Amino acid sequence: MTPDWCQHSLVDEKALDESLPSLGSQVAAGTVGFKACSLRLLAPAGNHLRQAAVYGLSRAYMAKGPVKLEHSPIDRLVVAG
């Protein structure tokens, strides 16, 4: 079951790029209780994951850039379903 605040955030008229950082922060800090969170989206080409939202991560981690699927077996498994 999806929390009401999550449904509201996803169907709001805001652009996706404006909604994701807020949604990621709320999930990490409030709902799940994690200390850090990174939400990555599959690029249109399907060959890498780009950061869409982060919470509680260092600038050094964020500067690493996109995750290339060819170098990440676990992410390939997740993308494959």
N, C-alpha and C positions, 0 to 999 in steps of 0.2 A: 504494500500500500504506500502510495506517495504522499508525503506530508503536504498539507495545504499550502504552506509557504513556497514549496518547491513547484507545485503546479502553477501557482500564481506567477512565480518568477519566469517560468518557461513560456507562458502564454501572454505575458505582458507585452505591450506594444514597443518596448525598448528593443534596440538592435541586439542581436545575439552577443556581439563583442562587449556591449555594455552590461549585459546580464550575467555573463559567465563569471567574472571575478567576484561579484557579490554572492552568487550561488555557491561557488567553491569555498569562499570564506565562511559562509553560514554552515555548510555541511561539515567542514573541518572543525570549526570552533564549537558549534552548538550541538548539532545532532549526533555526530560520530564521536567527538571528543579527541580527535587526533591532534598532534602538535603541529603537523605540517601536511600539506596536500598539494598535489599537482594534477591538473586536469589537462589531458592532451587529446587533440583531435587529429583524425587521419586526414592527411593532405589530399586534395583532389586527385593527384597523380597516384595515390595509394602506396607510395614508397617510404613515407616517413610520418612521424607524429609530431605535431607542433604544440607548444605550450599555449593553452588558451586561458588558463587561470592558475594562480599559485597562491599559497598561504603558508607563511611560516618558514619559507625556504631561503637559503642564503643567496646573495647576488651571484656568488661563484657557481652555484648549482644552476641558477636560471641562465647564466651566460653560456652554459654548455650547448645550448641550441636544440634543434630538433633531434629526435631519436630516429636513426635510419633503421628501418625494419630488417635490412640485410645483416645488421650487426646485433640484433636483439631477438634471440629465439623466443623468449617469453612474450614479447610484444607481438611477434608473428602469430603465436598461438592464440592470443587474445583477439587479434584482428580476425583470424580465421573462424573464431566462434567456437 
